[in-house]
């Protein structure tokens, strides 16, 4: 895959993520602690983000780092199921409160039991 294609794919992914949240470039810049000009250049296919920028964007969007690395063409694609599992694990890891973590696991167990 060419660099131009990788830039275009990443730009489309980033725009989709921002649109889903109703975010402007300034919103993402603030959430990811990046300059708005960086976000603008990424959306305009000017360059691919550096590793640090990908991590910052992932944190700003609250998505697994792997998702942004995949969008940038730095990791191979995965199945929808694996992508779902990555997101679920990411979300579970973000829960710091022990009671909430236990509640999340209990809820998953109930849902899994109802599937059987």
C-alpha angles and dihedrals in degrees: 000000000000123000090244091055092047090051091049093048092048092048091052091048092049093048090049092051091049093046091051088058096039088239130158124214088262091053092054092043090054094044093048097037091236129129114264090235089063091053090047093052091049092051091047092053091245095136146342116260122255120242092261091051091049091052091047092049091049091052092045092051092039092233129132112276088234090065094059092042089053091048088053090051094246095117128040119257119265134204120272089251093054091046089052091050091049090053093046092051091046091052093047090051091053091061105096100172110090094215092051091047090053090048091051092051092046090051091050090051092052091048092047092049091052089054093058 
